[in-house]
Amino acid sequence: MAQRDDESKARSRGRLSILVVRSGGFAGISQQWRVEAYDDAEEWLKLVRACPWGAVGRDAASRDRFVWRIEAHLPRAVHRASVPDAHLVGPWRVLVDRVREAGQEAGADG
């Protein structure tokens, strides 16, 4: 029962999670990082909102470069984007770097 109460409180405070998956590259090895935000959800939400989710560029010319899959699971919405390495700039770079710094490496395959 106490666990359910804790989960409800976390949801009401605006818990969110962000997943970053880096795939591709010469070896084709994937890595992923995840952040679960509770008390600092507002800080993470600002980073998520700064990203241009509907305007991700394509980069067909760089097949052997990394592609970043970014998912932000908010309390009432989910944002997903696949960002080529060449377009991982500005708010995308800030978000990905913060997730990689703060998050746990969620696994890799190769």
C-alpha positions as CSV (number, residue, x, y, z in Angstrom):
1,M,0.0,0.0,0.0
2,A,2.8,2.4,0.8
3,Q,4.4,1.8,-2.6
4,R,1.2,2.8,-4.3
5,D,1.0,6.0,-2.3
6,D,4.6,6.8,-3.2
7,E,3.8,6.2,-6.9
8,S,0.7,8.4,-6.8
9,K,2.7,11.2,-5.2
10,A,5.4,10.9,-7.8
11,R,2.8,11.1,-10.6
12,S,1.1,14.1,-9.0
13,R,4.4,15.9,-8.8
14,G,4.9,15.5,-12.5
15,R,7.2,12.4,-12.8
16,L,8.6,12.0,-16.2
17,S,11.2,9.7,-17.9
18,I,13.5,10.3,-20.8
19,L,15.2,7.6,-22.9
20,V,18.1,8.2,-25.2
21,V,19.3,5.5,-27.5
22,R,22.4,5.9,-29.7
23,S,22.6,3.5,-32.6
24,G,24.5,3.1,-35.8
25,G,28.0,4.1,-36.3
26,F,30.6,2.0,-38.0
27,A,30.2,-0.9,-35.6
28,G,26.4,-0.6,-35.3
29,I,26.6,-0.9,-31.5
30,S,23.6,0.6,-29.6
31,Q,23.8,2.3,-26.2
32,Q,21.0,3.7,-24.1
33,W,20.5,5.9,-21.1
34,R,17.4,6.6,-19.1
35,V,16.5,9.3,-16.6
36,E,13.5,9.1,-14.2
37,A,12.7,12.5,-12.9
38,Y,10.7,13.1,-9.7
39,D,11.6,16.2,-7.6
40,D,13.5,17.8,-10.5
41,A,10.8,17.1,-13.1
42,E,10.3,20.8,-13.9
43,E,14.0,21.2,-14.8
44,W,13.8,18.3,-17.2
45,L,10.5,19.5,-18.6
46,K,12.1,22.8,-19.6
47,L,14.8,20.8,-21.5
48,V,12.2,18.6,-23.2
49,R,10.0,21.6,-24.2
50,A,13.0,23.4,-25.8
51,C,13.5,20.6,-28.3
52,P,11.9,21.0,-31.8
53,W,10.0,17.7,-31.7
54,G,8.1,18.3,-34.9
55,A,11.1,19.6,-36.9
56,V,13.8,17.0,-37.0
57,G,16.1,17.1,-40.0
58,R,17.0,14.1,-42.2
59,D,20.6,13.1,-43.1
60,A,20.6,10.4,-45.7
61,A,24.2,11.2,-46.7
62,S,25.8,10.0,-43.5
63,R,24.8,6.3,-43.2
64,D,27.6,5.3,-40.9
65,R,27.0,8.0,-38.3
66,F,25.1,7.7,-35.1
67,V,21.3,8.2,-34.9
68,W,19.8,9.3,-31.6
69,R,16.3,8.0,-30.7
70,I,14.9,10.3,-28.0
71,E,11.7,9.6,-26.1
72,A,10.2,11.8,-23.4
73,H,7.4,10.3,-21.4
74,L,5.6,13.1,-19.7
75,P,2.6,12.8,-17.4
76,R,0.1,13.5,-20.2
77,A,2.1,13.2,-23.4
78,V,4.9,11.2,-25.1
79,H,7.4,12.8,-27.5
80,R,9.5,10.7,-29.8
81,A,12.2,11.8,-32.3
82,S,15.0,10.1,-34.3
83,V,17.8,12.7,-34.7
84,P,20.7,12.1,-37.0
85,D,24.1,12.9,-35.4
86,A,24.6,15.9,-37.7
87,H,21.4,17.4,-36.4
88,L,22.1,16.8,-32.7
89,V,22.7,20.5,-31.9
90,G,21.2,23.2,-29.7
91,P,18.4,21.9,-27.4
92,W,18.8,18.3,-28.7
93,R,22.5,18.3,-27.7
94,V,21.8,19.8,-24.3
95,L,19.0,17.3,-23.6
96,V,21.1,14.3,-24.7
97,D,24.2,15.4,-22.8
98,R,22.2,15.9,-19.6
99,V,20.5,12.5,-19.9
100,R,23.9,10.8,-20.5
101,E,25.4,12.6,-17.5
102,A,22.5,12.1,-15.1
103,G,21.1,8.8,-16.3
104,Q,21.9,5.3,-15.9
105,E,23.2,3.4,-18.8
106,A,20.2,1.2,-19.5
107,G,22.0,-1.4,-21.6
108,A,23.9,-1.9,-24.8
109,D,23.9,-4.5,-27.5
110,G,26.4,-5.3,-30.1
